[in-house]
Amino acid sequence: MTIDISRFAQTFFDEALEHLASMESLLLATNLNAPDPEDLNGIFRAAHSIKGGAATFGFSALAEITHILENQLDRVRKGIMPLRADMVDTFLETSDLLKGMVQTYQSGDEISPATTVDACSKLHALETGGTAAKGWHLQLVAPGISHERLAGLAVTLQGQGWRADPDFPRDHAFICSSQASAAELTAALGAILAPHEFVLRPFSMARAAPVPLQSRVADPGVHEKESGTRLFEARQSPGQLDLANDIAEEDESYGLFSPRGTLAAASFAASSAAEEDGPPVAAVPDGTRPPPGVPMPEAAILRTASASTESGSIRVSTEKVDDLMNLVGELVITQAMLSQLAGQLDPAINELLLNGIGQLERNTRELQEAAMSIRMMPISFVFNRFPRLVRDTASKLGKRVRLAMHGEQTELDRGLIEKLSDPLTHLVRNSLDHGIETAEVRRAKGKDEVGALTLRAFDQGGNVVIQVADDGAGLNRARILAKAQSQGMKVHDGMSDGEVWQLIFEPGFSTAETVTDVSGRGVGMDVVRRNIQAMGGRIDIETRTDIGTIITIRLPLTLAILEGMAVRVDGEVYVIPLAFIIESLQPSSNELRTVSGHGRVLAVREEYMPVVTLQHVFGGAPRACDKGLFVILEAELGKIALHVDELIGQYQVVIKSLETNFRKVDGLSGATIMGDGRVALIVDIESLVRIALGRTVSEAA
């Protein structure tokens, strides 16, 4: 029976990306002077696993590169080659390439041959201390082509600047070399050899001579991998010539696998298993370790200590998790309806029913919490991409930076995790470019030449707090005000520090003197604030000159459940998120005043706040607000006093999207179903405050 393994490809793609992320993390944390053998083994195993899966599914280019990468890593872990900084750079570059290749295969596209050749060349160059191969080695296998035709091709290639090997052509194959680039060779050979397939491989012709072809009888349609050194395997019938091992021992790491879909999974699995059972890893030679008493070099990345524990897990599609959450949400609504109806029953007569409903309420909440935990993901999924970003960006800017990450196991809703990456990336790049000074400037200020950048996450109440902190120059108040005035913004010297710092989130605002490819265009910080607000969060800044800056992001734990206060206005029920409520009060008549040009305001402890009615916001009939209650709300732009008729109570509600079921309404962020079956609208406080203060959404963006 034939097994279609293509249906397991998505699992391979997911696992390959996980292996690449693990490889990158271990490479960045590796101490070049004394690499941890376990880390080296982990990096090797990641490459080995990707190679095995890629060959099994017929992703030949991916298997080809990872095979060479695996062999280079094997030499390093066995102490044959010392680990160097240029090796780490090449391995990281290869990891990026492999990630892109996985995504290309995932989308069903093909890999450019030049891409494979360039990657193989860079990996092979590590053996000679970074010196690239002198030429490209071409081996063509084309069954069915006559000897005369191959000889003619050799003459044509020589006319194109190739140097043919004198012992070739032979039956179905010849070897030659060229000094051209991989891209040039690929284009030229495609025109000369079409429609025949060909394989380019980087090879220094001075290092090894080709081995004559050997005769071997092969079973029809069977493809084998011999010692991982076979260059190309063509489908043959008995008696036909086949390629044998044709390269010297120093180039045994190179292997080209069969075209996609032709490699037998069983044979490759057997060879992979044999490699896994190879000789034990040799200890790192003493010569590569620092002598006693010599301090270790500073670590590029500092992480909070955490013991890695093995835990069983299964892969579940996000659609199934979302469906489960929707069903739990419906169950919560049904339970709330039953509880509300039970409140109208006589406790003395319906004691058992009421007890059952109370138990149902407790079980429903536990189920809701358990389902919510499935949606939660550790913030390390976002943090883990920053060691590489900090390393590359700091190197580009000529700065020395030490990154520390804390609270990586803090959990956040999956929907927020996916949206958090871009804002955090921009904040980190800004800290590196604008915050942390160069080593010379820091030395002149009496600071450590190595700047400190810290990412921290922790729970606080019902929110998750994420901080990006640096020990750089801090924000310059006078410079920000001067820049704002030059751009026509309404500013004055009496503004509080918090108001001044918020100016950097205005569109097009930047105090950078020069524009770089990292920052300086004034594009991004306004998007950061808008994205954070769209997630129901807020962003604050604390800074001190030459001490540093802390940017704090506060986000709700989840986008699916909301803690809110239900209020009644003109018979309609609205839900106000608790995170924005400061207090509720019933003011006296002398606390409500009318200010010329600003309408009604409420005076609370000598602070004046504009009075807002939902009728005014949503286009209803105007009404007097001399009576009733006021809920004091605070958002990023300021405070308002929202007039309501009644406070119904505090509820945990399931958020339903308005855009999916109706359309986006400015001032509302969603809807929910209350216990009595009525639909309640959830108020978007940030939007409400912008409207109340006379600012449009486009201006605030």
C-alpha positions in Angstrom: 0.0 0.0 0.0 1.3 3.4 -1.0 1.4 6.1 1.8 1.0 9.7 0.8 3.4 11.5 3.1 2.6 14.9 1.5 -0.2 15.3 4.0 2.4 15.4 6.8 4.3 18.3 5.1 2.8 21.0 7.3 4.0 19.2 10.4 7.5 19.2 8.9 7.3 22.9 8.1 6.3 23.7 11.7 9.0 21.6 13.2 11.6 22.9 10.8 10.9 26.5 11.8 11.1 25.5 15.5 14.4 23.8 14.9 15.7 26.9 13.1 14.6 29.1 16.0 16.3 26.8 18.5 19.5 26.8 16.4 19.5 30.6 16.2 19.0 31.0 20.0 21.8 28.5 20.8 24.2 30.2 18.3 23.6 33.6 19.8 24.1 32.3 23.3 27.3 30.3 22.5 30.6 31.4 24.2 33.2 31.3 21.4 36.0 30.8 23.9 34.4 27.8 25.6 31.3 26.6 23.8 29.1 24.3 25.7 29.1 20.8 24.2 25.4 20.4 24.9 24.7 23.6 23.0 26.8 22.4 20.1 25.0 19.1 20.1 21.7 20.9 20.1 22.6 23.0 17.1 23.8 19.9 15.3 20.6 18.0 16.1 18.5 20.8 14.8 20.3 20.8 11.4 20.2 17.0 11.3 16.5 16.9 11.9 15.8 19.4 9.2 18.0 17.5 6.7 16.2 14.2 7.4 12.7 15.7 7.1 13.6 17.7 4.0 15.0 14.7 2.2 12.0 12.5 3.2 9.6 15.0 1.6 11.8 15.6 -1.5 12.9 19.1 -0.7 16.3 18.5 -2.3 17.7 22.1 -2.1 16.9 22.3 1.6 18.3 18.9 2.3 21.4 19.8 0.3 22.3 22.9 2.3 21.4 21.4 5.7 23.6 18.4 4.9 26.6 20.6 4.4 25.7 22.7 7.5 25.3 19.5 9.5 28.8 18.3 8.5 30.4 21.6 9.4 28.6 21.6 12.7 29.8 18.1 13.3 33.4 19.1 12.8 32.9 21.9 15.3 31.3 19.8 18.0 34.0 17.1 17.6 36.8 19.7 18.0 38.1 19.3 14.4 37.4 22.9 13.7 37.4 25.7 16.4 34.2 27.8 16.5 35.0 31.3 15.2 32.9 34.5 15.0 32.8 34.3 11.2 31.3 30.8 11.5 28.6 32.0 13.8 27.8 34.7 11.3 27.6 32.2 8.4 25.5 29.8 10.4 23.1 32.5 11.3 22.9 33.7 7.7 22.3 30.1 6.6 19.6 29.8 9.2 17.8 32.9 7.7 18.1 31.4 4.3 16.7 28.0 5.4 13.8 29.8 7.0 13.0 31.5 3.8 13.4 28.2 1.9 10.9 26.5 4.2 8.4 29.3 3.6 9.0 29.0 -0.1 8.3 25.3 -0.1 5.3 25.9 2.1 3.9 28.2 -0.6 4.5 25.6 -3.3 7.2 27.6 -5.1 10.6 26.4 -6.3 14.1 27.3 -5.0 16.5 29.1 -7.3 19.6 27.0 -8.1 21.8 30.0 -7.6 20.5 30.4 -4.0 21.6 26.8 -3.2 25.0 27.2 -4.8 25.8 30.4 -3.0 24.8 29.0 0.4 26.9 25.8 -0.2 29.9 27.9 -1.3 29.8 30.0 1.9 29.6 26.9 4.1 32.4 25.2 2.3 34.5 28.4 2.6 34.5 27.9 6.4 36.9 25.0 6.0 39.6 27.4 4.6 39.1 30.1 7.2 36.5 32.0 5.1 38.3 31.8 1.7 35.9 31.2 -1.1 36.4 28.3 -3.5 38.5 29.2 -6.6 35.9 28.0 -9.0 32.6 26.2 -9.6 32.6 22.5 -10.3 29.9 21.3 -12.7 28.9 17.7 -13.0 26.3 16.9 -15.6 24.4 13.6 -15.6 22.2 13.2 -18.6 21.2 9.6 -19.5 20.3 9.2 -23.1 22.7 11.8 -24.5 25.4 10.5 -26.8 29.1 10.8 -26.2 29.4 13.0 -29.2 26.7 15.3 -27.9 28.5 15.6 -24.5 31.7 16.4 -26.4 29.9 19.1 -28.3 28.6 20.5 -25.1 32.1 20.6 -23.6 33.4 22.5 -26.6 30.5 25.0 -26.2 31.2 25.5 -22.5 34.9 26.1 -23.2 33.8 28.8 -25.6 31.9 30.3 -22.7 34.9 30.5 -20.5 34.7 27.0 -18.9 37.6 24.7 -18.4 36.7 21.1 -19.2 38.4 18.2 -17.4 40.6 16.3 -19.9 39.3 12.9 -18.8 35.7 13.8 -19.7 33.3 13.6 -21.2 32.5 10.0 -20.5 29.3 8.1 -20.8 26.5 10.4 -19.6 28.7 12.8 -17.6 31.5 15.4 -17.7 33.2 17.8 -15.3 34.4 21.4 -15.9 35.0 24.6 -13.9 34.5 28.3 -14.2 35.4 31.5 -12.4 32.0 33.2 -13.0 29.4 33.9 -10.3 26.7 31.4 -9.4 24.0 33.6 -10.9 25.9 34.0 -14.1 26.6 30.3 -14.4 23.0 29.4 -13.7 21.8 31.7 -16.5 24.4 30.6 -19.0 24.0 26.9 -18.3 20.3 27.1 -18.5 20.5 28.4 -22.0 23.3 26.0 -23.1 22.0 22.7 -21.5 18.3 23.1 -21.7 16.2 21.0 -21.5 18.7 18.8 -19.6 19.0 19.1 -15.9 22.3 20.1 -14.3 23.8 20.5 -10.9 26.3 23.2 -9.8 28.5 22.6 -6.8 31.2 24.9 -5.3 34.5 23.1 -5.4 38.2 24.1 -5.5 39.6 22.2 -8.5 43.1 22.3 -6.9 41.9 20.4 -3.8 40.6 17.2 -5.4 40.6 15.5 -8.7 37.6 13.7 -10.2 37.4 10.0 -9.7 36.7 7.9 -12.8 33.2 6.5 -13.2 32.7 3.1 -11.8 30.2 0.6 -13.1 27.4 -0.5 -10.9 24.3 -2.4 -11.5 21.3 -0.7 -9.9 17.7 -2.0 -9.5 15.3 -0.2 -11.7 13.7 2.9 -10.0 15.7 2.4 -6.8 17.6 5.5 -5.4 20.2 5.0 -2.8 22.3 7.4 -0.7 25.8 6.2 -0.2 27.7 7.7 2.8 26.1 11.1 2.1 28.5 11.8 -0.8 26.5 11.1 -3.9 26.3 14.1 -6.2 23.4 13.2 -8.5 21.3 10.1 -9.0 19.5 9.4 -12.2 16.9 6.7 -12.8 18.7 3.9 -14.6 18.1 0.4 -15.9 20.5 -2.5 -15.1 23.8 -2.3 -16.8 23.9 1.5 -17.1 26.8 3.4 -15.6 26.1 5.3 -12.4 28.1 7.8 -10.5 30.3 6.6 -7.6 31.8 8.6 -4.8 33.8 11.2 -6.7 35.2 13.6 -4.3 38.1 13.6 -1.9 37.7 13.0 1.8 37.9 16.7 2.7 34.8 17.4 0.6 32.8 14.5 1.8 30.3 16.9 3.4 28.8 17.7 0.1 25.8 15.7 -1.1 23.1 16.4 -3.6 19.9 14.4 -3.2 17.4 13.2 -5.7 14.9 15.5 -7.3 11.8 16.3 -5.2 9.6 13.2 -4.7 12.1 10.5 -5.9 14.1 9.8 -2.7 13.0 6.7 -0.8 12.1 7.7 2.7 13.0 4.4 4.2 16.6 4.4 2.8 17.2 7.9 4.1 15.7 7.2 7.5 18.0 4.2 7.8 21.1 6.3 6.9 20.0 9.0 9.3 19.7 6.5 12.1 23.1 5.2 11.4 24.5 8.8 11.6 22.7 9.3 15.0 24.5 6.2 16.3 27.9 7.5 15.3 30.9 8.0 17.7 30.4 10.1 20.8 31.0 13.8 20.7 34.5 14.7 21.6 35.1 17.2 24.4 36.1 20.7 23.5 39.9 20.8 23.4 41.5 22.5 26.4 43.2 24.9 24.0 39.9 26.5 23.2 39.1 27.3 26.8 40.3 30.4 28.7 43.0 29.7 31.2 42.1 29.7 34.9 41.8 33.2 36.4 40.9 34.8 33.1 37.4 36.3 33.2 34.9 35.1 30.7 34.0 37.6 28.0 30.8 39.4 28.5 27.7 37.6 27.4 25.7 39.0 24.6 22.4 37.8 26.0 21.4 37.4 29.6 18.3 35.4 30.5 16.6 34.7 33.8 17.5 31.2 35.0 14.9 28.7 34.2 15.1 24.9 34.2 14.0 23.3 31.0 11.5 20.6 31.6 10.1 18.2 29.2 6.3 18.4 28.8 4.0 16.4 26.6 2.1 18.4 24.0 0.1 18.0 20.9 -0.4 20.2 17.8 -3.9 21.6 17.5 -4.9 24.1 14.7 -5.8 27.6 15.9 -9.2 27.3 14.2 -10.1 24.5 16.6 -9.0 26.5 19.6 -11.1 29.5 18.3 -14.1 27.2 17.8 -13.7 25.9 21.4 -13.5 29.5 22.7 -16.7 30.5 20.8 -18.6 27.5 22.2 -17.4 28.3 25.8 -18.5 31.9 25.3 -21.9 30.7 24.2 -22.0 28.5 27.3 -21.1 31.4 29.5 -24.0 33.4 28.0 -26.5 30.6 28.5 -25.3 30.1 32.1 -25.8 33.8 32.8 -29.3 33.7 31.4 -30.1 30.7 33.7 -28.6 32.5 36.7 -30.7 35.6 36.0 -33.9 33.6 35.7 -33.0 31.6 38.9 -32.9 34.9 40.7 -36.6 35.3 40.2 -37.4 31.9 41.9 -38.4 31.3 45.5 -35.3 29.9 47.3 -37.4 28.0 49.8 -39.2 26.0 47.1 -36.4 25.7 44.5 -33.4 25.1 46.7 -32.0 22.1 44.8 -32.5 23.9 41.5 -30.7 27.0 42.7 -27.9 24.9 44.1 -27.5 23.1 40.8 -27.4 26.5 38.9 -24.8 27.7 41.4 -22.6 24.6 40.7 -23.1 25.2 37.0 -21.9 28.7 37.4 -18.7 27.6 39.2 -18.0 24.8 36.6 -18.6 27.2 33.7 -16.1 29.7 35.1 -13.5 26.9 35.6 -14.1 25.7 32.0 -13.8 29.2 30.7 -10.5 29.7 32.6 -9.2 26.4 31.3 -10.2 27.2 27.7 -8.6 30.6 28.1 -5.4 29.0 29.2 -5.2 27.2 25.8 -5.1 30.5 24.0 -2.4 31.8 26.2 1.2 31.7 24.9 4.5 32.7 26.7 5.8 36.0 25.5 9.1 34.3 24.8 7.6 33.7 21.3 8.1 37.4 20.8 11.2 37.9 22.9 13.2 35.2 21.3 13.6 37.1 18.0 15.3 40.1 19.7 18.8 38.6 20.5 19.5 38.4 16.8 17.9 41.8 16.0 19.9 43.5 18.8 23.1 41.8 17.7 22.8 42.7 14.0 21.5 46.3 14.6 24.1 47.1 17.2 26.8 45.8 14.9 25.4 48.0 12.1 25.4 51.1 14.3 28.9 50.4 15.7 27.6 50.0 19.3 28.2 47.5 22.0 25.0 46.4 23.7 24.1 43.7 26.2 20.5 42.4 26.1 18.8 41.1 29.1 15.3 39.4 29.0 13.2 38.7 32.1 9.7 37.2 32.5 9.8 35.3 29.2 7.3 32.8 30.6 4.7 35.5 31.2 1.6 34.4 29.2 -0.5 36.5 26.9 -3.4 35.8 24.6 -2.3 34.4 21.2 -4.1 37.1 19.3 -2.0 39.7 21.2 1.2 37.8 20.8 0.8 37.9 17.0 0.2 41.7 17.0 2.9 42.6 19.6 6.0 41.8 17.5 6.0 44.9 15.2 5.5 47.5 18.0 8.2 45.9 20.2 10.6 45.6 17.3 10.3 49.3 16.5 10.8 50.3 20.2 13.9 48.1 20.4 15.4 49.6 17.3 14.7 53.1 18.6 16.4 52.4 21.8 19.4 51.1 20.0 19.6 54.0 17.5 18.4 57.0 19.6 18.9 55.8 23.2 22.1 53.9 23.7 25.2 55.9 22.9 28.4 54.8 21.2 31.2 53.4 23.2 33.2 56.6 22.9 30.4 58.8 24.1 29.6 56.5 27.0 33.2 56.4 28.1 33.2 60.2 28.1 30.2 60.2 30.3 31.8 57.8 32.7 29.4 54.9 31.7 30.2 51.3 30.9 31.1 51.1 27.2 28.6 48.3 26.8 25.1 49.6 26.8 22.3 47.8 28.6 18.9 47.0 26.9 16.3 45.2 29.0 13.1 43.5 27.9 10.8 42.7 30.9 7.3 41.2 31.1 5.2 40.6 34.2 1.5 40.3 35.3 -0.1 43.2 37.1 -3.7 42.9 38.1 -5.6 41.9 35.0 -3.0 43.2 32.7 0.4 42.2 31.3 3.1 44.8 31.6 5.9 44.8 29.0 8.9 47.2 29.4 11.7 48.2 27.1 14.4 49.9 29.1 17.8 51.2 28.2 20.6 53.0 30.1 21.2 55.5 27.3 21.0 59.3 27.0 17.2 59.6 27.7 14.8 62.0 26.0 15.7 65.7 25.7 12.7 67.8 26.7 13.9 71.1 25.2 14.8 69.4 21.9 11.4 67.7 21.6 9.6 71.0 22.3 11.7 72.9 19.8 11.1 70.2 17.1 7.4 70.2 17.8 7.2 74.0 17.5 9.1 73.8 14.1 6.5 71.3 12.9 3.6 73.6 13.8 2.3 71.6 16.9 0.6 73.4 19.7 3.0 73.2 22.6 4.0 75.4 25.5 6.6 75.4 28.2 4.0 74.6 30.9 3.4 71.1 29.5 4.1 68.3 31.9 6.9 65.9 31.1 4.3 63.1 30.3 2.6 65.4 27.8 6.0 66.2 26.2 7.1 62.6 25.9 3.8 61.8 24.2 4.8 64.1 21.4 7.2 61.5 20.0 4.1 59.4 19.1 2.8 62.1 16.7 3.0 61.2 13.0 6.2 62.4 11.3 7.9 63.4 14.5 11.6 62.6 14.8 14.5 64.4 16.5 17.1 62.4 14.6 19.6 64.7 12.8 20.3 62.1 10.1 18.1 59.5 8.5 19.4 55.9 8.6 18.0 52.6 7.5 17.3 51.9 11.2 15.2 55.0 12.0 15.0 58.8 11.7 12.1 59.2 9.3 9.5 59.9 12.0 7.5 56.9 10.7 6.6 54.2 13.2 6.1 55.6 16.7 2.6 56.8 15.8 1.9 53.3 14.4 3.2 51.8 17.7 0.8 53.8 19.8 -2.1 53.1 17.4 -1.4 49.3 17.4 -1.1 49.2 21.2 -4.4 51.1 21.6 -6.1 48.7 19.1 -5.2 45.9 21.4 -6.9 47.6 24.3 -3.6 48.7 25.8 -1.7 51.9 26.6 1.9 53.0 26.4 3.8 55.3 28.8 7.3 56.7 29.0 9.7 57.4 31.9 13.0 59.0 31.2 15.9 60.7 32.9 18.8 62.5 31.2 21.9 60.3 30.8 20.2 57.7 33.1 18.0 56.0 30.5 14.4 55.5 29.3 11.7 53.0 30.2 8.8 52.5 27.8 5.9 50.6 29.4 3.2 48.8 27.6 0.1 47.6 29.4 -2.1 45.1 27.7 -5.2 43.1 28.7 -4.5 39.4 29.2 -6.9 38.5 26.5 -9.0 39.9 23.6 -11.8 37.3 24.1 -12.9 38.2 27.7 -13.4 41.6 29.2 -13.9 42.8 32.7 -16.4 45.6 32.5 -19.0 47.8 34.2 -22.5 47.6 32.7 -24.3 50.9 32.7 -27.7 52.0 31.4 -28.3 55.0 29.2 -31.8 55.8 27.8 -32.8 52.2 28.4 -29.8 50.8 26.5 -27.0 48.8 28.2 -23.4 49.6 27.5 -20.2 48.0 28.9 -17.3 50.1 30.0 -13.9 48.4 30.4 -12.8 48.5 34.0 -9.2 49.3 33.1 -10.3 52.9 32.1 -12.6 53.6 35.1 -11.2 55.8 37.9 -14.4 56.4 39.9 -18.1 57.0 39.7 -19.9 59.8 41.5 -23.1 61.8 41.7 -22.0 65.4 41.7 -23.7 68.4 43.3 -25.1 71.1 41.0 -22.3 73.5 41.7 -19.7 71.0 40.4 -21.3 71.1 36.9 -20.3 74.2 35.1 -20.5 75.6 31.6 -17.3 77.0 30.1 -17.5 79.3 27.1 -16.4 77.4 23.9 -16.0 74.1 25.8 -19.5 73.2 26.8 -20.3 71.5 30.1 -17.4 70.4 32.4 -17.3 68.6 35.7 -15.1 69.9 38.5 -13.6 67.1 40.6 -11.1 68.1 43.2 -10.1 71.2 41.3 -9.7 69.3 38.0 -12.0 70.1 35.1 -13.1 67.3 32.8 -15.4 67.6 29.8 -18.9 66.0 30.2 -19.7 63.5 27.5 -23.1 61.9 26.7 -23.4 58.8 24.6 -26.4 60.4 22.8 -24.1 63.2 21.6 -21.4 60.7 20.4 -23.8 58.3 18.6 -26.1 61.0 17.2 -29.0 60.6 19.6 -31.4 63.3 20.8 -29.6 65.8 23.2 -30.6 65.6 26.8 -29.9 67.4 30.1 -27.2 65.9 32.3 -28.0 67.7 35.5 -29.1 64.5 37.1 -27.8 61.0 37.1 -24.3 59.5 37.7 -21.0 60.3 36.1 -18.2 57.8 35.5 -14.7 59.3 35.4 -12.7 57.7 32.6 -9.0 58.2 31.8 -7.4 57.4 28.5 -4.1 58.3 26.8 -5.3 61.8 25.7 -6.9 62.8 29.0 -9.9 62.4 31.3 -13.7 62.7 30.6 -16.8 62.5 32.7 -19.3 60.1 31.1 -23.0 60.7 32.0 -25.0 57.5 32.7 -28.5 56.8 34.1 -27.6 53.8 36.2 -24.8 51.5 37.2 -26.0 47.9 36.6 -23.0 46.0 37.9 -19.6 44.5 37.1 -19.4 41.6 34.7 -17.0 39.4 32.8 -18.3 39.4 29.3 -17.4 37.6 26.1 -16.4 40.0 23.3 -18.1 39.7 19.9 -16.8 41.6 16.9 -19.0 44.3 15.4 -17.0 44.5 12.2 -17.6 40.8 11.5 -21.4 40.9 12.1 -22.2 44.6 11.2 -19.5 47.2 10.5 -17.0 49.3 12.5 -18.6 52.0 14.6 -16.4 54.8 15.9 -16.7 54.8 19.7 -17.5 51.1 20.0 -15.1 48.2 20.2 -17.5 45.3 20.1 -20.6 43.8 21.6 -21.7 41.1 24.1 -24.8 39.2 25.1 -26.0 39.8 28.6 -27.6 37.3 30.9 -31.2 38.4 29.9 -30.3 37.8 26.2 -30.0 41.5 25.4 -27.1 42.8 23.3 -24.9 45.3 25.1 -22.4 47.5 23.2 -18.8 47.7 24.5 -17.5 51.3 24.6 -14.1 52.1 23.0 -12.8 54.6 25.6 -9.8 55.8 23.6 -12.1 56.7 20.6 -14.7 58.2 22.9 -12.1 60.5 24.5 -10.8 61.6 21.1 -14.3 62.5 20.0 -15.0 64.3 23.3 -11.8 66.4 22.9 -12.7 67.3 19.4 -10.0 65.2 17.7 -10.6 63.0 14.7 -9.2 59.5 14.5 -6.9 60.5 11.6 -5.4 63.4 13.7 -4.7 61.1 16.6 -3.1 58.6 14.4 
